Structure formats: structure tokens, C-alpha cells
């Protein structure tokens, strides 16, 4: 398996660190609506497609899976031009422009949320859920508490603003955290790298009283393991991980996401009974205190939300997507086949 992404994206560091081969292609987002913007985007797409086509040839790939975004667009376009099997995976409840366009001509389309099928061709679209790391749900509560320095019997709020963090969420939590700690809770707050210094400077002595801010953690599964409630954005990966753990949620969708897809994600979770949601503009410290303390004090409601979250979670999404890829190739998929991050020696790319 070869991962192809943006030359300047965070995947350049994350993927090799996980033990997988990675190559970057030229990619840039479409900005604005002027004709010049579309010309520039078209030029970047063609340049990226040429680079991706060379990678496909070098790797002797049999199929391509596209997950949306401008980096995937180049690779999927190259695969379609070579008449290769292409599977599109749409993470969000409302598809982005790239997947909405390419999904019309892809071999198969996988979707994460019920109802998203309506955006894609019937007969080629399957509800799979979003794959998460196989070890994501293998952490222990006690290990998590030791890792984050939590008391053994406390109730824990996990605040998770996504990989980049969320300024509005960080500031609302900072304004609320003193009251949350007074109610007996502990707070594990993943601030994002950009917001960490502000949070650390503002929180003062609270970091010694049950407030645990950190910019990021590679061990987020341990944070989920000891959490009783999650407060965070409504990105697809966050939701897939949280529902895999069967945790109740308070969601604050990022309002400027493409096609407002995070709001659609949050509404889907709320409709399923797994979450409450609040608009970013309405998120105040008082709102955080009210919602968190109310849910933490109501075991019955939180338990009902947790059961709904568990029902929504799809921990076998990886096998469903693998089955779809094999179906596009006309090959049977064997459940339980070896899963190794090492690429086949015959397909290894030269180091560059």
C-alpha cells in the first residue's frame, strides 16, 4: 500500500511515522470563485495528476482509493485516466466538491453516514462507516488515568478540538474550567499546537487542580478510555473514534467547513441520540458549564446517549472498505487476512 498526499501536508510526517510508504504530489486548494482561481486550480490538478500517474506506474498499483480533498483529486484523476478501479470514500454527511464530482464516475463509493448515499450513484454506493486504527479501542481506563495523571475515581471530560485545535472551543473551556473543577470533574483538554501556549498561560494553577491541557497526544485512545463525556468539533475522524468507544458527545461544529459538513455531521449524531450540539457562535463559558454539568449529573441520559453512540459506531469499517476495493478489482476479500504495514518488496518505491 502506498499513501499519496500533499507535499506540504501533515500526512508527510504522520504516515511514515506509522510505518507506511508515502509520496507527495503538487496540490493546492481552490480559493475564491474568480475565473483565474479556476484556471490556477486546473493547472495544479493537471500537474498533480501527471506526478500521481508516474507514482502509480512506479508502484504498479492495481486500484486507487480517494478520500476527498485536492491532493486526492490529482491521484484519482490520474487513475481514472488510466482506466483503473477507483473507490471513493466520503467521510462526512455532506460530500465535498471533489468527492461529489469524482464519485459519479468511480467504480465504487463508500460513505460514513446514513443518508449520504443520495449524493452518489445507486448500485455503486455502500454505507461502510469510517475506518479507524485497529488498536483505537484497545486502551484501558487505568492506564489512561496513569498516563494523564487523573484521579482513580473522578469523572472525566475530554475536550478535543481536532488535529489543529479550535480557538473558540479553547477559550470557552478556559472560561468554564474553574467551575467544572469545582463540580468535581477533571478535564483532559487537547488544545492543538497553535492554542497550547495561550491555554497554558491563562490556566495558571488550574493545571494542578484537575485540569490537564496538552497540545496533542499520540495516545488519544487512552484519553477516550477514561472519558465519561466528549466535548469537541464534529469532524468525521473524531466522531468515528468517539462512537467506536460508545461515548456521549457535546458537539460544536466548525462553522466554516466546506458545505458546512460538520453541522450535518453533528445533526446526524444528535438525530441518532448520541450527542447534543451547539453552534460555534453560541459557545460561551456559561453554555459549556451548563451542558457539561447537567449531563455529568444525569447518569440515565448519559447512559442512553452512550448506548446510541455505540449503535452508531462502526468498528468493522476497515473490512467493509477493503471488501469494496476487492469487489472493484473483481477479487474475493478474505476476512482476517494478514494486515501488515510493510509494502510488498516487488512494489516498493525507491527512496527519493
N, C-alpha and C positions, 0 to 999 in steps of 0.2 A: 504494500500500500504506500502511496506517495501523497502527501498533503501539498497542495498548491495554494498559495495565498499572496497577499500584497507584500511587496518588497519592504515597505516601511511599517507593516502592521505588527501588533504584539504577538501574533502567531509565529513570527520568525524566531522568537525566543522560546515560547511555550511548547511548540510541537517537538523540536529536537530534545528539549529537556525531558519530555515524556518518552523519548526513545524511538521516535518515528522520523522517517525521512521527510525533509521539507525543501521546497524550491519556491522562490518568489517570482512573480511576474509584474510588469508595469500595470498599475491600476490607480485610478483616481475617481472620486465621486462626481456625479453630475451636480453642479452648483448653479442655481439660477435657472431662468426659463428663456433667456435670450438665445437667438439663433446661434450666436458664437459659442455659447455654452454647449449646445448640442454638437456642434462641429468638433470642439475640443474633446468632448466625451467620446464621439465616434472615432476620432483619431486614436485616443487612448485604448479604446476597445479593440481596434484592429491590431495595434502594436502588441497589446497583451495577448491577443489570440494567436498571433504569429509565434510569440515566445512560448505560449502554452502548447501549441501544436508541436514544437520541437521537443518539449518535455514529454509529451505523450508518445512521440516516436521513440525517444531515447529509452523511456521506461517500458515500452511495448505494452501499454495499458490496454485492457480489454473493455473497460467501462469507466464512466466518469459520474461521480455524484456531486451535484451542485447544491450549495446551502444558501444561496442568495448573496446579494452584495456585488459590488463592482469587480472584486477580484475573481469571484466565482463566474461572473458573466463571461470573462475572457476565456476561461478554461472550458466552460460548457459550450460556448460558441465554436471554439476550435474542435471540440468533439463532434458537434452536430455537423460541421463542415466536412468532417472525416467519416460521417455516417456511422458513428459509434453509438452503442447503447448509452443513454443518459437517464439517470434518475435524479429528480429534483426533490429536495426535502425542504418544506416550508415550516419554519419554526413557530411562526406567530399565527394568531387567529385571523389577521388580515394580511394577505401576502404583500410583499414589497414589489416594486416595479419590475425588478429583474426576474424574480420567480414567476410573476404573473405572466410575463411575456414568454419566457423560455419554457414554462410549464405546458404551454399549448402544443409544443412540438416535441416534448421529451417522451422517452419510452414509457416511463412510469413517474408518478408523483406521490410522495409521502407527505402527510400532513400531521400536525401535532394536536390540533383542537377539532372536536366535532363541529361540523358546520362549515369548515374551511374548504371542504370538498367542492362546494358550489362555485368556487373560483376557477376550477380546473376541469379538464375533460372527464366525462363519466366513463367508467370502464377502465381507466388508467390511473385512478386516484385511490389511495388506500390510507385509512387512518392508522398510523403506526405509533404515535407519540414521539417524544424527542429522546434519542439515546443519551444516556449519561454514563460516566465511568463505571465499570463493573464493581469497583471497590467503594462506590459512593455510600452505600448503605451498610458498610461492614464495620462501622466505628462503635465504640462502647461509651455509655454515659460517664462511667467513672474515669475512663481515660481522657475524655473531653474535659471534665472538670479539673483534672490534674493539669492538663495542658494549658488551660486558660486561667488557672488559679481561682476556680469557683468554689464556693462552699458546697459541702456534700448534699445539703437538703434544701437549697434555695430554688426558687422558680426563676427561670432564665428567659429574658427577651433577647432574641438575636436580631440585630439591625444590620441589614445587608443592602447596600446601595448599588450592587452590581460591580463589575470589574473596574469601572472608572470612578466609582463613588457617586454621591449625589449631594450637592451643596445644600439644597433646600432641606433634604432629609436630615443631613448632618446638623444643621442649625436648629431645626425643630427639636431634634433629640437632645441637643445640648441644653436647650431651654427647658426641657422636660425632665432631664435625668435626675436632678436633685429630688424632685417629688416622687419619681419612680423608685429611687433607692429608699426613700422614707417608707414606702409601702412594703418594703422587704424584698423587692426584686433585685436581681443582678442583671447587668446589661453587657452583652458582648456586641461591640459596635465595629463593624468593618467599614472604615471611613473612605477607602480609596486613597491612593498615594497623594493625590492633589489636595485632599482635605485634611490629611492627618495632622499636619503641623498646627493648623488653626484649631482643630479639636483639642489637641494636646495642650496648647497654650491657654485655652478657655476653660478646660475642665478642672484644672488645678488639683485640689486634694481629693476630688471625687474619684480619681483613679485608684485611690487606696481604700475606697469605701464600697466597692462592688461594681464600679464602672470600669470596663475593660476595652478601651479603644485600641485598634490596630489598623494599619493601612490595608493589609491584605493577609490572607493565610492560605498556604498550600493545603492545609488540613481542615478545610471547611466541613468535611464530613463529621469531624469531631464537634464542631460548633452546632451542627444540626442534631447530633446525638444527645446533647444536653439541653437543647432548646425546648421551651414549652409553647412559644409563640414567635412568629417571624414577622418583622416589620420591614418592608423593603419595596423596591421597584418591581415592575411586573414583566421583566424580561423573560423570554422563553426558557433559558437555561436555569435561572433562579426558580421558576415555577416547576420545572421538571424535577429538580433536585428536592425541593421542598415537599412536593406531593409524593415523591418516592419514599420520603420519611413519614408521610402522613401527618404533616404539621399544619395547624391552623395559621391563617395569614391575615395581616392588615397590609393592603397593597396601595402604593402611591405611584401610579403610572407616570412615566416620563412624558410630559405633555408635548414635546417636540419630536417624538419618534415618527418615523416615516409612516404616513397614513394613520397616525395616532394608534398604531397597532398595540401599544402597551395598554391603552384603555380598553381595547377589545379583549386583550388577554385577561385583564382584571375583571371585566364584566363576566367573562366565561367562568372564571373561578368563583365569583360571587353567585352566579346563577346555579352553579353546582353545589353551593352551600359550604364551600371550603374556605371562603375569605370574606372579609369586608374590604371596601376600598374607599379612598378619599382622594379628591383631586389635589394636585400639587399646590395650586393657588390657595386651597383651603387648609393646608397643613400648617398648623400652629403648635407651639408647645402645649397649649391647653388641650388641643384636639388629640395630641399624642397621649397625654396623661389620661384623658377621659376614656379613650378607646382601649388603651393597654390595661389600665387598672380594672376597668369593667370586665373585660374578657378574662383577665387573670383571676378575678374573684368569682367567676361563673364557670365552675368546672363542667356543668352539664352542657352549656353552649359550646365551650371549647372542645369538649369530647365529641360533640356532634359534628363540629367543623373538621376535627381531625379525621373522623371516620369518612367524611365526604372527600377530604383531601386524599386519603388513602385509596378511595374508589377511583378518583381521577388519575392518580399516578399510574404510569405505565413502565414498569421496570424491565419489561421484555422488548422495549422499543428497538434495542440494538439488533435483536434477532429478526424482528419484523422488517427492518430496513435491509438487513443482509439478505433476507428471503426475497425481497423486492428486487434487489440488484441481481441476484441469481436468476430470478424469473425473467428479467430483462435480457439476460445472457442466454436464456434457454437451458439453464443448468439447475439440477436439484440442489437445495440447500440442506445440509446435514446439521441438525441442532446438536450442539456440543462439540463441533469441530474445533481443532486447536486454534486458539487466538493468541498470536504472538506478534509483538511489535517489530520483530525483525523482518525486513523485506526479503523476498526470495533472492538468493545470490544471482540468479540469471537476470533479475530485473533491477539490481542495484545501480543507482546512478553514480557516475564519477563525482568525486568531491570537487567543488568549484569555489 
